[in-house]
Amino acid sequence: MNLQDALYNWLSIKVVHEARTDDKAALDTYEFFTTILTEDHRLENIEVEIVDPMYIVHYVKEGQQEQKQFPIDLIEALLEQIQSEPKYN
């Protein structure tokens, strides 16, 4: 999985996990993608900032500070889908 996709998936499920703290599947998935970022892509110091209309993910890779940006509506789409599905609520 490339870094862009891994960050997108990690951030999407991070938002879900933070909104649904009792959701074990969300926690497990968040931990899975955190492992991909830290072990496969060797990211460190991963932090998230919201600057409307974007989520900005800051991280260190190979000693260099880097960042990626994602539209808020794209990242929060997974949470909205889960919340709109009655069987998950």
C-alpha positions in Angstrom: 0.0 0.0 0.0 1.4 3.4 -1.0 1.9 6.1 1.7 -0.9 8.3 0.3 -3.5 5.5 0.6 -2.2 4.4 4.0 -2.5 7.9 5.4 -6.0 8.4 3.9 -7.2 5.1 5.4 -5.5 5.8 8.8 -7.0 9.2 9.0 -10.4 8.1 8.0 -10.5 5.3 10.6 -8.9 7.6 13.2 -11.9 10.0 12.9 -14.2 7.0 13.2 -12.4 5.7 16.2 -12.4 9.0 18.0 -16.1 9.4 17.4 -17.0 5.8 18.4 -14.6 5.0 21.3 -16.6 1.9 22.2 -16.3 0.4 18.7 -13.7 -2.4 18.9 -13.5 -2.9 15.1 -12.7 0.8 14.7 -9.9 0.5 17.3 -8.5 -2.6 15.7 -8.5 -1.1 12.3 -6.9 2.2 13.5 -4.2 0.2 15.2 -3.6 -1.8 12.0 -3.1 1.3 9.9 -1.0 2.9 12.6 1.3 -0.2 12.3 1.4 0.2 8.5 2.5 3.8 8.9 5.1 3.2 11.6 6.6 -0.1 10.5 6.1 -0.3 6.7 6.5 3.4 5.9 8.7 4.3 9.0 6.8 7.4 9.9 7.4 9.1 13.3 5.7 11.9 15.2 2.4 11.6 13.3 0.1 14.6 14.2 -3.1 15.8 12.7 -4.2 19.4 12.3 -7.5 20.7 11.0 -7.4 23.8 8.9 -10.7 24.2 7.2 -11.3 22.8 4.6 -8.5 20.3 5.1 -7.0 17.8 7.5 -3.3 18.1 7.5 -1.2 15.1 8.6 2.3 16.1 9.8 5.0 13.4 10.2 8.7 12.7 10.1 10.0 10.3 7.5 13.7 9.5 7.3 14.5 12.6 9.5 12.5 15.0 7.3 9.3 16.8 8.4 6.6 16.2 5.8 2.9 16.6 5.5 -0.1 15.5 3.4 -3.5 17.2 3.1 -6.9 15.7 2.7 -10.3 17.4 2.3 -12.4 17.2 5.5 -15.5 16.0 3.7 -13.6 13.1 2.1 -12.1 12.0 5.4 -15.3 12.2 7.3 -17.3 10.3 4.7 -16.6 6.9 6.3 -17.9 8.1 9.7 -21.0 9.6 8.0 -21.6 6.3 6.2 -21.3 4.3 9.4 -23.5 6.7 11.4 -26.2 6.5 8.7 -26.4 2.7 8.8 -28.9 1.7 11.4 -27.3 -1.7 12.1 -24.1 0.0 13.3 -25.9 2.3 15.8 
